[in-house]
């Protein structure tokens, strides 16, 4: 399986998806943090969907 990559919409930084730090917002949404500019991104491919 090829490595998944992500691109930050704010700064354009491209790297492996596992380098983006995952966290939860107060309302339960999953957010990813860009390792370059620390912009918070809500991913479309959320594996934690119920």
Helices and strands as residue ranges (DSSP letters): E 5-7, E 14-16, G 17-19, E 21-24, E 30-33, E 40-41
